Amino acid sequence: MVDIPTGRGLLFSHTLAVSSGNLNFLEGCYHAYVQYDVPFPGIIVSTGTEDYYDSAYYFNAGQFHLEEAGYTHYRNVENAGLEWSAYRMHHLDPILFTNGFRFMWRNGDVNDDRGFKCITDQGGHVVGSPTQSVVTSYAWVYVW
């Protein structure tokens, strides 16, 4: 989502829009690398996409629009899957970086053999059945 090889700064906001065959992409974890060369998994910011956007359980409480985060769009597209989007502002909890920055999200995620999610870079056991998806992302990052 963000790839800045050098510099200092902060992640101010992030939006994500996904067109997919099902909601299993929400199993995806967010990882922040507050120094560019930090190895996987970096800092695990959330263990599910809905966690990052201040919700839970696949947004089962419905759409919401708050100051810090919101789940803004959901639509079933007949015979084509679904569309979904959300936003997150970091004005109260900026993610600061000191020597480059990477911010990553995966379409779905995996558990390791012990059942821990988001810590396995390759291999593992896929959570759910995420489908191929079209992803649009926007990040607002300040660099100095």
RACORUR-V40845 format. One record per residue. RES is the residue in one small letter. PHI is phi in whole degrees, 0 to 359 (none if undefined). OMEGA is omega in degrees with one decimal (* if undefined). Layout:
RES,PHI,OMEGA ; RES,PHI,OMEGA
//
This chain:
m,none,176.8 ; v,223,178.8 ; d,216,-178.1 ; i,237,-171.1 ; p,291,-179.3 ; t,219,174.0 ; g,104,177.6 ; r,248,177.9 ; g,166,-180.0 ; l,207,171.9 ; l,273,-176.9 ; f,263,-179.9 ; s,203,179.9 ; h,206,173.0 ; t,234,179.5 ; l,220,174.4 ; a,231,-175.6 ; v,226,167.5 ; s,250,-171.7 ; s,209,178.5 ; g,280,177.3 ; n,202,-177.3 ; l,272,-177.3 ; n,294,172.7 ; f,299,-179.8 ; l,295,174.6 ; e,288,-177.8 ; g,297,179.4 ; c,260,173.0 ; y,261,179.2 ; h,236,175.0 ; a,247,176.3 ; y,243,-172.0 ; v,280,162.7 ; q,229,-167.3 ; y,304,-172.5 ; d,268,177.3 ; v,296,-179.0 ; p,285,175.3 ; f,302,13.0 ; p,263,-175.6 ; g,61,175.2 ; i,263,177.7 ; i,281,-176.8 ; v,280,176.5 ; s,206,178.5 ; t,259,174.9 ; g,187,-177.1 ; t,299,-179.1 ; e,295,176.7 ; d,297,-179.9 ; y,300,-178.3 ; y,265,174.0 ; d,60,175.2 ; s,221,-179.5 ; a,202,172.6 ; y,47,175.6 ; y,58,177.9 ; f,59,-174.9 ; n,293,176.5 ; a,275,176.7 ; g,98,-178.1 ; q,289,177.2 ; f,207,179.8 ; h,224,-179.4 ; l,242,-179.1 ; e,298,-173.1 ; e,269,-175.8 ; a,204,177.4 ; g,197,174.9 ; y,252,-162.2 ; t,257,-173.2 ; h,208,171.7 ; y,210,178.4 ; r,208,170.2 ; n,280,178.7 ; v,255,-174.2 ; e,309,179.0 ; n,62,-178.5 ; a,225,179.4 ; g,103,-175.2 ; l,214,174.3 ; e,238,-176.1 ; w,210,173.3 ; s,207,178.4 ; a,204,178.0 ; y,225,176.1 ; r,216,176.0 ; m,258,179.4 ; h,245,179.7 ; h,286,176.5 ; l,265,-178.2 ; d,219,-176.7 ; p,300,174.6 ; i,264,-176.2 ; l,272,174.5 ; f,226,-171.2 ; t,240,-178.6 ; n,212,-174.6 ; g,83,-174.3 ; f,203,170.3 ; r,230,177.2 ; f,228,-171.0 ; m,235,174.6 ; w,219,177.6 ; r,245,175.1 ; n,286,-171.6 ; g,75,176.9 ; d,202,-176.2 ; v,230,170.5 ; n,259,172.2 ; d,275,-176.8 ; d,296,178.3 ; r,272,-179.4 ; g,96,178.5 ; f,278,-175.7 ; k,262,169.6 ; c,80,-176.9 ; i,251,-179.0 ; t,256,-177.8 ; d,284,-179.4 ; q,224,-178.3 ; g,78,-179.7 ; g,84,-177.1 ; h,247,-176.8 ; v,299,177.2 ; v,272,-178.2 ; g,72,-179.4 ; s,224,-179.4 ; p,298,179.8 ; t,257,173.2 ; q,300,-173.9 ; s,225,170.6 ; v,258,-173.7 ; v,241,173.2 ; t,240,-176.4 ; s,228,175.1 ; y,224,177.7 ; a,234,176.7 ; w,252,-175.1 ; v,234,173.1 ; y,262,179.2 ; v,232,175.7 ; w,221,*
//
